Amino acid sequence: MGFAVPKTPTHSLMLLNSFMRTDMLQHIHWRLHEMRDEDGPGSPLHHMAESLEQVIGTWDGINLFDRITRNQFHIDPDYEFRPEQDYLHDIRLMKHHLKCHRKAIKELGCWR
């Protein structure tokens, strides 16, 4: 079964909150809040894409499984937390969302 396609930045956050398995989720939120607080240029769609780029760029390939914990907002509070598998799942999920957002930005003709 594949990942759901986010329709808007808000929908993307809802899906990520529900289906990310690790606390890497909080890094997405931190980056979004930083951009909002700094009044960064771009639309919410751009901010979401940039946030995902930064978080993926920070965590992808370094495999710090011992540095993550479970996502307390996961849709299934009883899921079995498996750090290594869940870490890799979340990287794939974030990449999927980033790809969807880049496609939307391209279709709207507003990529930087």
N, C-alpha and C positions, 0 to 999 in steps of 0.2 A: 504494500500500500504506500502511495506517495504522500508527499506533503501537500497541504492545502495551499492554494494560491491567494496571497494577500491582495485585497482590492484597494486598500488605502493604508497610509501609515498607522492609523488608529487600529484598523483591522489586523495589521501586521503585529503590533504590540499585543493585542488581545491573543492572537495565536501563539506568539512567542511566550507570553506569560503562562498560557495554558499547557504548552507542549514542550518547552525547553525543560530538560531534566536536571540541569546544574545551575549553580548560582552565577554562571557567566551572564545570565540574564541581567543581573544588577549592573554590570558594566555597560550594557546597552542603555539602560536608564540613566546612569551617571553621565554618559557622553551626551545624551539628548538634553539633559538638564544643563550641562556646561554650555552647549550651543545656544540654548534658550536664554540662559543668564547673560551670556556674552552678546546677545542679540546678533548672532551670526547670520551672514547672508544666506539666502536660499529659502526654499519652501519647506514645509514639514516633510515632504517626500525626499528632498535633498538631504535634510538633516537625518532622516532615518537611514538612507543609503550610506551617508558618511559615518554615522555611528556604527553601523554593521561593518563597514570597511575597517574601521579602527579596531573594533573588538576582534574581528577575524584576524587582522594583521598582528595583533598582540598574542593571541592564543593558538592560532593554527600552527601545527608542526612542532610545538615545544613540549606537548604531552605532559603537562604538569598535573597528572591525575590526583596526586596527593594534596593539591592545593585547592581543590574544588569540593563543594558540598552540594547537597540536593536542593533543587528549586522548591521552596516552600509553597509556591503558588501553583504547582503542577495540578492539572485537572484531576488526576487520580492520586490522592494523598497517600494511598497505600502501595504505590508502585515500588518495586524492588530497586533500590539505588545501586548501580554498578558503575563506579567512577570512570573506568576506562571506556566502556561502551557508551555511556551517557555523554561523556566529553566529546567523543567522535560524532555521536548523533547530533549534538548541539552545533558543532562546527558545520556539519552538512545542512542542518536546518537553517542556520544563519546565511550560509552561502546561497541556499535556495531563495530565501527572502531577498537577499541582495540582488540576485539575478532578476527576480521579478520586478524589483524597484528600478533597476537600471533599464529594463525593457520599457517600463511605463514612462520613465524620464525621456528615453529616446523617442518613444511614440509621441510624447507631448512636445518634443523638440526643444527641451530646455536643459539638457545636460551642459554643464559648465563649459 
